[in-house]
Amino acid sequence: MGIVETLQSPKGKTFMAYLYGWGASVVILGALFKIQHYPGASFMLIVGLGTEAVIFFFSAFEPPHEDLDWGLVYPELAHMEDHEEAEIGEGDDKDYLPKGPITEQLDRMLEDAKIGPELISSLSSGMRSLSESASNLTDLSDAAVATSDYTDKVKQASTSIDSMSDAYAKGNQAMDDLASASANVKDNLSNIATSTDSYSSSMETAAGKMNEMNSAYGQAVSALSEIASSSGTAKNYNDQIEKLTGNLATLNSMYELDMKESNEKLINTFNAL
């Protein structure tokens, strides 16, 4: 018995099954040792590749796979490839379709289901109507989008009107504040005019005091001249000097007091503005 007949026997097939399983395990272990660099990786790789070579050697003696004719078991499969090509005659609109068993069965099924040309035409019309309805739905969706845009624009316009109303109210408030400020300016101008008049009066009073001081100084000079020209005693001369000094001090105090009051009034007036 040759090696081919041996491998085709039940024991040979069992041997080949073990050879494939165990040999594949040895080959995988050899590759694992080599990849992970385990000790003895080179030896395991040699063993694995050698086992694979033995498997390929024995597999060469296995008979090729036999393709069974399933058409003998299932007759309807025997005519799957026997289709005639559809031909269209020149100048004729009729299609020549294949007339194999499958086509005949399909025609028979259509007849049993009572599906005729009228029903197919009706189905075509229904599909056409469905397509038109879908187009109309698209138009409706576009209209809905346009309506939404219109609503958004109306909302934006309403918001703009509200903003304009707020700006108008703020403008009225600003005009009221401006009118109040104008009235305050008018009152302040009146106060300035009054303060100016008061300051002018104070200056006139101060000028009068200066004239009085000048007159007093003139009288003092005259008195000194009289004292110098007279042959009075030294005591009278000293008394006159002391009296003159007292008068001058009094006049200076009065002048300083008047000037201080005038300055305070003027400062208070400007602070009140």
C-alpha positions in Angstrom: 0.0 0.0 0.0 1.4 3.4 -1.0 1.6 6.6 1.0 -1.4 8.1 -0.8 -3.6 5.1 -0.1 -2.4 5.1 3.5 -3.3 8.8 4.0 -6.7 8.2 2.5 -7.6 5.5 4.9 -9.3 6.3 8.2 -6.1 5.8 10.2 -4.3 8.1 7.7 -6.9 10.8 8.0 -6.6 10.6 11.8 -2.9 10.8 11.6 -3.1 13.9 9.5 -5.5 15.5 11.9 -3.0 14.9 14.8 -0.1 16.1 12.6 -1.9 19.4 11.8 -2.9 20.1 15.4 0.3 19.1 17.2 2.5 20.5 14.5 0.8 23.8 14.6 1.3 23.9 18.4 5.1 23.3 18.0 5.3 26.0 15.3 3.5 28.5 17.5 5.8 27.7 20.5 8.9 28.2 18.3 7.7 31.6 17.1 6.8 32.6 20.7 10.3 31.7 22.0 11.9 33.6 19.1 9.7 36.7 19.5 10.2 36.9 23.3 13.9 36.0 23.2 13.4 33.2 25.7 16.4 30.9 26.4 16.6 28.2 23.7 14.7 30.4 21.2 16.9 29.3 18.3 16.5 25.6 19.0 12.7 26.0 19.4 12.5 28.0 16.1 14.4 25.2 14.3 12.0 22.6 15.7 9.0 24.6 14.8 10.0 25.3 11.2 11.1 21.7 10.8 7.7 20.5 12.0 6.0 22.9 9.5 8.1 21.4 6.7 7.0 17.9 7.7 3.4 19.0 7.7 3.7 20.5 4.2 5.5 17.3 3.0 2.6 15.0 4.1 -0.1 17.4 3.0 1.2 17.1 -0.6 0.0 13.5 -0.7 -3.6 14.3 0.3 -6.1 13.9 -2.5 -7.5 17.2 -4.0 -10.9 18.3 -2.8 -13.7 16.9 -4.9 -16.4 19.2 -6.2 -19.7 17.4 -5.9 -22.4 18.0 -8.5 -25.3 19.2 -6.3 -27.5 19.4 -9.4 -28.0 15.7 -9.0 -29.5 16.2 -5.6 -31.3 19.4 -6.3 -32.4 19.4 -10.0 -33.5 23.1 -9.9 -29.8 24.0 -9.4 -28.9 22.3 -12.7 -30.3 25.2 -14.8 -28.9 28.2 -12.8 -26.3 28.9 -15.5 -28.6 28.2 -18.5 -29.8 31.8 -19.0 -30.3 33.2 -22.4 -29.1 36.8 -23.1 -31.8 39.4 -23.5 -31.8 40.8 -27.0 -33.5 43.9 -28.3 -34.5 43.8 -32.0 -33.8 46.7 -34.1 -36.9 49.0 -34.6 -38.8 46.8 -32.1 -39.4 47.7 -28.4 -40.0 44.2 -27.3 -37.4 42.7 -24.9 -36.5 39.0 -25.3 -36.2 37.8 -21.7 -34.8 34.5 -20.6 -37.5 31.8 -20.6 -35.8 29.3 -18.1 -37.6 27.6 -15.3 -37.1 30.5 -12.9 -38.8 33.0 -15.3 -41.7 30.6 -15.7 -42.0 30.2 -12.0 -42.1 33.9 -11.5 -44.8 34.3 -14.2 -46.8 31.6 -12.4 -46.4 33.3 -9.1 -47.6 36.6 -10.5 -50.6 34.9 -12.1 -51.5 33.1 -8.8 -51.2 36.4 -6.9 -53.4 38.0 -9.6 -50.8 40.7 -10.3 -51.6 41.9 -13.8 -50.4 44.8 -15.9 -53.2 47.0 -14.5 -52.0 46.5 -10.9 -48.4 47.2 -11.9 -49.5 50.3 -13.7 -51.5 51.4 -10.6 -48.5 50.7 -8.4 -46.4 52.9 -10.7 -49.0 55.7 -10.4 -49.0 55.4 -6.7 -45.2 55.6 -6.5 -45.4 58.7 -8.8 -48.0 60.3 -6.5 -45.8 59.5 -3.5 -42.8 61.2 -5.1 -44.9 64.3 -5.8 -46.2 64.3 -2.2 -42.6 64.1 -1.0 -41.8 67.1 -3.2 -44.8 69.0 -1.7 -43.5 68.2 1.8 -40.2 69.7 0.9 -42.0 72.9 -0.2 -43.9 72.9 3.1 -40.6 72.6 5.0 -39.2 75.5 3.1 -42.3 77.5 3.9 -41.9 76.6 7.6 -38.3 77.8 7.5 -39.4 81.1 5.8 -42.1 81.6 8.5 -39.5 81.0 11.2 -37.2 83.6 9.7 -40.1 86.0 9.5 -40.9 85.5 13.2 -37.2 86.0 14.1 -37.1 89.3 12.1 -40.3 90.5 13.8 -38.8 89.7 17.2 -35.7 91.6 16.2 -37.8 94.6 15.1 -39.7 94.5 18.4 -36.4 94.5 20.3 -35.2 97.5 18.3 -38.4 99.4 19.1 -38.0 98.7 22.8 -34.4 99.9 22.6 -35.5 103.1 20.8 -38.2 103.7 23.5 -35.5 103.4 26.2 -33.3 105.8 24.3 -36.2 108.3 23.9 -36.9 108.1 27.7 -33.2 108.6 28.5 -33.2 111.6 26.1 -36.2 113.1 28.0 -34.4 112.6 31.3 -31.3 114.2 29.9 -33.4 117.2 28.7 -34.9 117.6 32.2 -31.4 117.4 33.8 -30.2 120.1 31.3 -33.2 122.4 32.2 -32.5 121.9 35.9 -28.8 122.6 35.3 -29.7 125.8 33.3 -31.9 127.0 36.2 -29.0 126.3 38.7 -26.6 128.3 36.4 -29.1 131.1 36.3 -29.4 131.1 40.1 -25.6 131.0 40.4 -25.3 134.0 38.1 -27.7 135.9 40.2 -25.7 135.0 43.3 -22.5 136.1 41.5 -24.1 139.4 40.7 -25.2 139.9 44.3 -21.7 138.9 45.6 -20.1 141.3 43.1 -22.3 144.1 44.4 -21.4 143.2 48.0 -17.8 143.1 47.1 -18.0 146.5 45.4 -19.7 147.9 48.5 -17.0 146.4 50.7 -14.3 147.9 48.5 -16.0 151.3 48.6 -16.2 151.0 52.4 -12.5 150.1 52.5 -11.7 153.1 50.3 -13.6 155.3 52.7 -11.6 153.9 55.6 -8.4 154.6 53.7 -9.5 158.2 53.1 -10.2 158.5 56.9 -6.8 157.1 57.6 -5.2 159.6 55.2 -7.1 162.4 56.9 -6.0 161.1 60.3 -2.4 160.9 59.1 -2.7 164.4 57.8 -4.0 165.6 61.2 -1.2 163.7 62.9 1.4 165.4 60.6 -0.2 168.8 61.4 -0.2 168.1 65.1 3.4 167.1 65.0 4.2 170.2 63.1 2.4 172.3 65.7 4.2 170.4 68.5 7.5 171.0 66.8 6.9 174.7 66.3 5.6 175.3 69.8 7.7 175.6 72.9 5.8 173.0 74.9 7.4 170.8 77.4 8.7 167.3 76.6 5.9 165.8 78.6 3.2 167.3 76.3 5.2 166.2 73.4 5.3 162.6 74.7 1.6 162.6 75.4 0.8 163.7 71.9 3.1 161.1 70.5 1.4 158.3 72.6 -2.1 159.6 71.6 -1.1 159.7 67.9 0.3 156.1 68.2 -2.9 154.8 69.8 -5.0 156.4 67.1 -2.9 154.9 64.4 -3.1 151.4 66.0 -6.9 151.7 66.2 -7.2 152.8 62.6 -5.0 149.8 61.5 -7.1 147.4 63.5 -10.3 148.7 61.9 -8.8 148.5 58.4 -7.6 144.9 58.9 -11.0 143.8 60.4 -12.8 145.3 57.4 -10.5 143.7 54.9 -10.8 140.3 56.6 -14.6 140.4 56.6 -14.7 141.4 52.9 -12.4 138.5 52.0 -14.5 136.0 54.0 -17.7 137.2 52.3 -16.1 136.8 48.9 -14.7 133.3 49.6 -18.0 132.1 51.0 -19.8 133.5 47.9 -17.5 131.6 45.5 -17.7 128.4 47.6 -21.5 128.5 47.4 -21.5 128.5 43.6 
